Amino acid sequence: MQVEQNLNTEQKNNYGALSTLVSVFFFWGFIAAGNGVFIPFCKDYFHLDQFQSQLVDYAFYIAYYIGALLLFIIGSSQGKDLVGSWGYKKSIVYGLLFSAIGAVAMIIAVNSNTFSGMLVGLFMVALGFSLQQTAAQPLALSLGDPRTGTGRVSLGGGINSFGTMIGPIVVSLLLFGTVAASEEQTKNLGLDNVSFLYAGVGILFIAAAALFNFSKKVPAGVSVEAVEPANKALNILLVITGGLIFMFVPVFKSYIGLPETMSVDEKTALELYRMKWLIGSLLVIISGLVYAYQRSKKNNAGWGAMQYPQLILGMLGILAYVGVEVTIQSNLGELLKQNDMGGLASSQIAPYISMYWGSLMIGRWAGSISVFNLTDKMKKLLLLVVPLLAFGIIIGINTLAQKDMSPLYSYIICVFVLIAAFFISQDKPTKTLMIFGTLGAIAMLIGLFTTGQIAVYAFLSGGLWCSIMWPSIFTLSLAGLGKHTTQGSAFLIMMIMGGGIIPPLQGKLADLIGIHQSYWITVICFAYLILFAIVVKRMLSKQGIDYDSAPTAAH
């Protein structure tokens, strides 16, 4: 098979193109994390309730699904893969420019003093990110040996996590002149500062677009191959979209016209009502993809990239991964306020949130070592040094930000477990996913059955085990897709909406059984990821693809 031949051929990494590519990964993390500044601001400035303020994140995450779906719909109507016909390079440029237009829309909305307009601006920024990610992931995988693709995506993820870690700090500096904005400073935030921030962001988007456009090192990545019709895949995605709308409307409606006072029983009944619809939305996605999996096995005509079982299972994998990554952090603040978890005040939670996002950076920095052409001895040395260095950077930056990090010094024990996991996994995608998924499930169970510092460390370590999953899932899901690769990438990007479904589902469960026990949802997510790794390894083996074989000399 052609795939086997490619896997046995040494391919050198295109470091010049890779260094340019990872710049956009920074933007995704920086803007997404910086949005956290706007949630409390919008709540106070526009007099919103907590649910309405969360629309900032909803608008941002749902744009990924809508953007990827629109790309697929337009491409299907024209009988071609839009990203493939434009090329990876131009697609990223177009995405950056669209995000810049979104930044302009944000400025207009801010000057018009409209919250809905700001949501539209954020939605447009994220639409541009959707196009960028659809092109950037397969481009990263194509810039060298397929078996080291996970490392290249991890390198981008490491830069993304760095943006996630420093985004709120930089945004706070720009808006407030301090890295730790107080509640009073948030309330007194002027709209002019927001305009200034997004003017700068828009300029950076345009600068990055120019860098990509004029870089001779980045390949065009144009695919001229004809794309088979995928009407069946389009139909099932439209059905899923309609089902999601049907499920979400009652949830949104349930917040309208509520009485000022409600009894405990009334509140419980209302939360049960909302949770049922949220579970329904999750079942809509799962049942739709399971149906596609079953039908495409019988007749793959008209399914496009969905004719590959590894892609469909990978879509559920991205849904579970993004869901668990976001939900651990989203509910962590409330968890830490519980008496058996330390009883922390809101002002004491920031270091723990920072360490969680920093944990993703630690793992991704370690995972990117495989990108570089180093001796085995040097790789092993860096696998030991890089995670510890990243941990030190997290402690150092937060200390400079005048945060008390002393309760987290012992967290270095979890970092040593991560290092051991990397040595055992040997940079093999399926093995890595199985090991890290297992460690994630074990950590969540430890957190569920313990309290205090041990439980806190266990839940925080979820960031370490999630860190390497995105590139592993992407690598395995897109393996062997050939001309359907960019289409498959778009399908995977759609599933980022897991970050908008799993967290509120856990939140509703927490209202019913308590925040601590609600973390059983994270165990279920990690369990699926373990199952995905086991099943997809067998699937790829039958297709003559083995990414867990010995790496090439270029690795």
Order of alpha helices (4+ residues) and beta strands (2+ residues): alpha-alpha-alpha-alpha-alpha-alpha-alpha-alpha-alpha-alpha-alpha-alpha-alpha-alpha-alpha-alpha-alpha-alpha-alpha-alpha-alpha-alpha-alpha-alpha
